[in-house]
């Protein structure tokens, strides 16, 4: 701001001060801010000028008038935009931009919320992250305010000093434009958003309105008498509100803003009235256009500049430093539709790449949602980009989970629809987010629900098991074909293989049994408490020796033709005959096929504990509910499970460990070079393995039924 008076006195008084006349706008500034004339700055200037011999009345408008003239003298004043001095402009911008240390914690809470809603969990904001974000915020504010200061200080802005001062002072108090409410939010010392975009045409419109309303010709009746406004008591001017708005409410709002000199409201009304600086309804109707690619590491001025003048909420548009950060992180794509001149320049969709995969997709509807009309354009583009299709699914999952999270947080008793229950408990697909780990909100929301969704799940989950009958039989047949002559050796069996019809009859009997003995209640409770799923498994009830089990694993690779060979080095199943055929087959009863339910991943009630503790918990489970037949899968069960997952389309070339790993803690331990070990079977990457692992805290998958 202005230098202190003691510093001013060291300078020589200029020969002339361009003091505006009393009716030049000083009265307008006074009405808008009745305390302006008594501010320290105005008082200091008036006192200084009086010392130099100027006669300045003590009236508020006279002092404000002198103050404006003083600010316009660049030979004498080293601050303020009215001088046109570049150093002065820089100081003004610097004075109003937020300091990095003033960025509030609430900004980072927003970052945390966004990260949580993307599935990253509850992230920690490190000092380095805080410092980097604060720097970008501060620089974005400087970059957004500088155009205002430079334009108002230039010869291009042919406005009087009072209007320049009024406009700049107003803009420094304005925050983000709320398009729904059609108003600018108020700015504080801790506001983090950039300053409003400079739209010269809208600024000119505001000046025209204010000038005409303050300095227009007085309206006279037919007798030449000045017409007085009955509400304000002031003379009516030749400018009327109806010249601007026809709608009564818009007219009333405009009249109020004009009377109070509310620049923020007048500016947004100028934008709304002319559609300048925003995408017009006519432009929205145009769907033809093209994608433009901004290469990673390219000059951010092109990207940021292309997005100006459309009133976008995109942070890439409002913040130059943010645009620079985005373009450093990856390529950036914008879909532009045609303007009236046939040029593709109206931005409708933005796709930001992060680490060479799609990181963000934004549209121009409220909350940066995509316009429905742009769905096909975006869909086609995402198909061609790495991670595009996955992004669509993840974004939809995160949006839906966020909605349910908010509903349940507000009211844990809120009744979810059947579709919402299926989604929350991952009946049809696994919920995927953008984090590296599983979204913690899934478990949190389920815990809040407790047993409220149990009635729906009791209907859904048993039906899911019944729907697996066909694929379970196909997997059983594939395993049976390998064991029954496919390996070139006979196996010990209780009964011959069953037909599909016989299999369905066996399942019908088992289904009734599971309903009566609490098996289905258990899978519902496990789904609620742990998110556990179960797969129907049909294992041939045979006794296969270690060599036959290993051959069955190799046959799985040959049959599927898309996985590498099994790893057999140091295999405890075949090495030194540690285990008998009955150890690794562990047949039950005399039926031709063993029907059971295999957990989809490790059971958290037993996993992560010492093996001795795990065996104790297992015995307790077996004693508490003997009808469930809780047990550790045999090696034969584990390998048959691979076949079932493959037939069901649940395996892919890649990481399948969590779907298949079985720690056979009930088999005797073996001693190797590194100590005692237990055998583990799993389908790792794109190859199956049977190998020893040190006895520590193994993951344990159970089976029931």
Order of alpha helices (4+ residues) and beta strands (2+ residues): alpha-alpha-alpha-alpha-alpha-alpha-alpha-alpha-beta-beta-alpha-alpha-alpha-alpha-beta-alpha-alpha-alpha-beta-beta-beta-alpha-alpha-alpha-alpha-alpha-alpha-beta-alpha-alpha-beta-beta-alpha-alpha-beta-alpha-beta-alpha-alpha-beta-beta-beta-beta-beta
